[in-house]
């Protein structure tokens, strides 16, 4: 069975990757999907450790509820969803860490279109250079 890593976040790139994977299911793609939801954020250094942990737990709980909808849609489309993870940190770094753990056959990511891309690299560029898996980079 093909192992697929779907990368989601709160931006349009996450929604684009999800929609593309559903389209591929309509074309007959099947496999075992792991969902990685990435939250790019940093807690300011003046926040207490207790408040930081509380914030992380609250965000994870809220996000896992949202991801249940995505999981259900993927299963209805014919995929087996084996894992759902929430991670905090830099987009490309988190994808590469999970890639080393699970060795997917395919990583599905969306490409972000924004003005900020003019000033810093899009994570897809980093993934293209450093990933060892097949990448499906999706745009609208």
MOKAFEN-V605244 format. One record per residue. SS is DSSP state (hx for helix, st for strand, lp for the rest). Layout:
{{SS} {SS}}
This chain:
{{lp} {lp} {st} {st} {st} {st} {st} {st} {lp} {lp} {lp} {hx} {hx} {hx} {hx} {hx} {hx} {hx} {hx} {hx} {hx} {hx} {hx} {hx} {hx} {hx} {lp} {lp} {lp} {lp} {lp} {st} {st} {st} {st} {st} {st} {st} {st} {lp} {lp} {lp} {lp} {lp} {lp} {lp} {lp} {lp} {hx} {hx} {hx} {hx} {hx} {hx} {hx} {hx} {hx} {hx} {hx} {hx} {hx} {hx} {hx} {hx} {hx} {hx} {hx} {hx} {hx} {hx} {hx} {hx} {hx} {hx} {hx} {hx} {lp} {lp} {lp} {st} {st} {st} {st} {st} {st} {st} {st} {st} {lp} {lp} {hx} {hx} {hx} {hx} {hx} {hx} {hx} {hx} {hx} {hx} {hx} {hx} {lp} {lp} {lp} {st} {st} {st} {st} {st} {lp} {lp} {lp} {lp} {hx} {hx} {hx} {hx} {lp} {lp} {lp} {lp} {hx} {hx} {hx} {hx} {hx} {hx} {hx} {hx} {lp} {lp} {lp} {st} {st} {st} {st} {st} {lp} {lp}}
